[in-house]
Amino acid sequence: MAKFDPLTEKFTEFDNPVWDNYFQALSESVGEKIPARSMMWGIDYSSDGSIWYTDGYHDALWKFSISDESYDRLQYPNPENSEGVFPQKLTVDGSRIIVNDLLGSRISFFEFAQVGQEIRTFAIPSPLENSITSDFTIDSEDNVWYTTWIPDETGILVKFDYPSYEIEQATSTAPQGLLLQEFIEFYQFPPEMNTPNGVTVGPNQKIWIADTSGNFFFSFDPETEEFTKYVTSIPHKDSYGNLKLPTYSSNPYWIEHSDGNLVMNEHNANRIAVFNPESETMVEYTVPSRNPNWSDCEGIDYCGLSQVFDFTVDGSKIWFTEWVENNIGVVDTSATLPFTIDIDNQNIILERGQTAEVLLQFNIPNVLLGEVEVSASLNKSSTASSSDLIITSEHTDLNSLVGDSQSYLIQITAGEDALSDTYKVLLGAFDDEIAVSKFITVTIV
């Protein structure tokens, strides 16, 4: 376990003798040296002054006591002695700890009794056999939502009515497995959702899901039971280098709600994204660190990925890990943006073959000291296929004087054979450090 002090910018590391003793005993029991390494995906702070984190490779949860700098190891339950167990994300919620078992197809609960050290455990098995169970979130009514899916086949969003289950299980004589099923509802994913890793509750209790396979994230409205698809910006060449693909994916992985905004790590685009669902505005911050070994970077000086992974939000600052650069980083979202954008029409209805024009205004704040003119490039992406919606403009380079603004026309055309549906189009501006964009809703009738 390590601690970082943002004021002094110094790390303090705490040795774990329990870890060393565990692996020594394990190695002796099997007659060969077992590598003392793992992957710790989940970590959270408990109000009793301890830190809990997951040990994915060795089926365990660890507790670190801050006051006496001691460690305790809690074996993760594996009742069927299955090899497919992987405790991943972890949340401390009052007197309980919730963990998703990525490969074990379940969400596990560890509840601590008020007296003594007794721990009550139970797990919600996935309604889908042989599935992956990923991130989870808790809504305002204490329902637990999580994603579970079978790769390249199907997946569902699951709602577990935890409060009602707690009341019923106190008096019920039914087997736990049967009892649990009474308090589960699930919703089929749209067919284009493939790898729903991150999930969070956002404003108005909508559920938001990050789909790691592509450039997309989704909202789910529990009232209407409808999914809405959104898109990130396309990754820059700095991220993929010489790699030639039909499309390039940003791979949003985790998603969290903070003060009305949604924060995502686009780990294949080297960006941290902040999306405001009320204004449907998105700001994507490019992380400058790059490891060329994680992209096809031959002959390119500035290229690669730092594998931006887990993050946490502290006020206006987003702290994140750079998995292959041995760094932690921070984005200060209170800093003045170098430019903003406005769009004159955010709702468009098109018939097949029809074109609509929108006006994008490129604004430069009058606070950029030492600058005279600011330049950026047109940013565009869409949830539709390139044949269903065609986005064009005479202007791919945007320029404006400091304290001024310039407007640019953009054409959005529905293809002759476009599918009737509602799509999200992301329009804005980007440079090497940031992308500022806004969504337009386009309906093809």
Summary of the structure (lengths in Angstrom):
residues: 445
radius of gyration: 24.0
end to end distance: 55.9
largest distance: 74.9
contacts: 1388
relative contact order: 0.07
helix: 9%
strand: 50%
